[in-house]
Amino acid sequence: MGEPRPLIRRPSFAACIAAIQAPELYRNFGIHLFVMFPAATLMCWIATFADAGLGLKPVADLSVRLPFGLGLIGAGGFWVWYVYGYLYLSGGGSPGTHVDGGPTALVDTGPYTMLRHPSVIGKLCGVIGLGTCFGSAVFLVGFVPVLVVYSVVTNRYLQEPFCDARFGRRYQLYRERVPMLVPRPAGVSRWLNDEAAVPEDLPREERLKQPEGIWMEFRGYLVGLGLLIAFFGLVAWLANR
């Protein structure tokens, strides 16, 4: 094996975008696109049946909602691309533990000094944009909040336990200081001032060994998406009775 790749504590924006060339990163990005877009598209399609059952018309004319929705999808995807690149360069691993075991260093700078899971902002923009393209009021008003709750639960109880196991006290302190999804003024200020969330002199406890049960996280996501699709299908069926 070659020498470990040196970590970049605060990678530039251009470096983060260019990092998509790394196999660990584009494989993870590709897996997310493959899982999320078919699943989210199916959810939107199901929601249109609920709309029809409730007598709801599309939220806007196609000529208005299509460019707006596609713009949101593009902006969300670009944001996820950036923060994934940042995490890969600064943390020494892809966001997906199932791809390469995940980051080997705690990332608490850049967008990660503002939110613990900044990629969720981009994914939320993407699903809202997709729902807008479909023009589904049920999806935008009813399904999206459920997806946000699903994201909170999976991040907290599937992803973060691995961070606790790998980074110890540093991650516990990081979680206390940095919110999951809704930024605070202090976090925005840290990002603008290029400050870290965790004191630089706090002893590091990184455990480089890959945590056990890596694939359990990925399987958990898939099972959760399957249950959500079934639940949304039930909602659409009830709306059409």
N, C-alpha and C positions, 0 to 999 in steps of 0.2 A: 504493500500500500504506500501511496505517496505521503508527503508531508501534509499535516492538517492545513486547511485553508485559513489564512489570517482573517480575524474578524475586523470589521470596520465599525467602530463605535457609533459614528454619526455619518452614514453614507449619504452622498449627494442624491438629489432627485434623479439626475441623469443615470447615475450608477444603479439606482433601484429599478428604473425602467429597463436598463440593459440586462439586468440580472435574469430576465425571463429566459435567456439563452441556457441557463443552467438546467441540466436534466431534472434535478430534484425539484426545481421550481415549476418548470412547465408541465411536468408530470402531475404535480399537485394541482396546478391551475386547471389542467385538462380534466382531471377527475372531478373537480368541483363543477366545471361547466357541464360535464356529462351527467352528473347526478342532479344538479340543481335545475338546469333548464328544462329537460324533459319533465321532471317532477312539477316544477312551477307552471309550465305550459299546460300540463294535464289538470292541475288545480284550477287554472283560469278557465279552461274549457268546461270543467265541471260547474264552475261558478256561473257560467252563462246559462246553464239549465236552471239553476236556482233563480237567476234574474227573470227568466221566462216564466217560471212558476209563480213568481211574486208580481209579475206584470211590470217589471222595471225595464226602462229603455236604456240604451247605451249612454254613458255619462257625457259624451260629446260626439260631434260629427267625426267621422273617420279622418277627414282631412286635417282636423285639429289634433285629435288624440294620437294619431300614428306618429307624426314627427316629434311630438312632446314625449311620448312613451319611449320611442327609440333613442331620443336624447338622454333620457334618464338611464336607460339600459347602458348606453355607451359611457356616460359619466360614472355610473356605479362600477362598471367593469374596469375602467381606467383607474379608479381609486383602489380597488382590490389589487390590481396589478402593482400599483405603487407600494402599498403597505406590505404586500407579500414579499416584494423585492427588498424592502427595508428590513423585514424580519429575517429574511434569508442571509443578507449580508452582515447584519449586526448580531444575529443570534447563532449563526453557524449551522443552520438546518432549515428545512422547509416547514411551512405551517402544518403539514400533514405528518403526524407521527407514524402513520402507516406507510409513508413513502421512504423516510430515512431516519425515523426515530425522533424527529422534531429538533428544535433549537437546542444547542448545548450551552448557551449563555443567555441569561435573562436580559431581555430587551426592554429598557425603560426610558428610552429617549425618543425624539421625533414624535410621530403620531402616537406611539405607545406610551408617551408620558402623559397623554391626554385621556386615552381610553385603553382598557385592557384588550378589547377586541375591536379595533377600528375598522377591520374589514367588514363588519356587520353593517356599517353605514352604506358601503357600496352595494352589498347584497340586498339591503332593504330598498335602495334606489332601483336596483335591477328588477325586483319583483313588483314594485309599485309601477315601474315603467311598463312591465309586461301586462299587468292588470289594466293599465291605461290603454294600451294597444287593443286589448280585447274589449275595452269599454264596460267592464263588469263592475257594477256598484257593489254587488255582494262580495266580490273578491277584495276590492279596495277597502270597504268599510268593515266587513266581517272576517274575511280570511286572513288579511295582512296582520291584524293584531294577534291572531292565533299563531301565526308564523313568528312574530316577534317573541312571544312567550316561549315557543318551541326553541328559538335560538338562545334565549336566556338560560333555559333549563339545560340544554345540551352543552353550552359553553361552561356553565358552572359545575355540572355534575359528570360530564364526560371528558372535557378537555382540561379543566383546571386541576383536577386531582393529579394529573401527570406533571403539571408545573409544580405543584406542592412537593411531589416526590423528588423532583429533579433539583429544584432551587431552594427548598427549605425556607428558612426564616426570611431570606430576601424576598421571596415571592409573597409570603404572608404580609410583609410590610408593604410591598407593592400593591397588593389587593386592597389594603386598608386606605392607601393614598389615591389610588386611581380607580374611577368608576368603570363599570363594564360597558355601558352603552351611551349614557348621557353625560357629555363633558361638563366640567365645572370651570368657572373662570380661572381658578388656580392652575388647572391643567393646561388650559389654552395659553396662559401666561408662561408656563414652563416651556411649552413647545416654541413659542415665539422668542423666548430668551435662551433657547438651546440648553435647557437644564434637564437633568435626570430626575426621575421620580424618587429613586432610592439613593441615599448618600453614597458617594463614590468610595468612602473609606470603610463601609460596612463589609465585614468579612464575607467572601464568596463561598457558597456551599454547593456549587454545581456538581452534580453527580452525572458523569458522562455515560454511565451504563444506561442502555435503553430500558425504560420502564416496562414491566410486564403487562401483558394484555393490550398491546398496541392495537391489534385489529379489533378488539372489543369496541373501541371508540368508533371506528368506521362502521362496524356492523350496527352499533347503536343508532348512528345517524340514519342508516338505511331503514332500519326497523321503524324509527320515528317517522320518517317520511311516508312509509307505507301506511302506518296508522293514521296519519293526517289525511292522506288521500282517501282512505276508507271513510273517515269521519266526514270529510267534505262531500263525498258521494252520498252519504246518508242524509246530510243537510239538503242537498239538491233533490233527493228523492222525496223527502218530507215536504219540500216547497212545492212539489208538483202533484201532491196527492189531492 
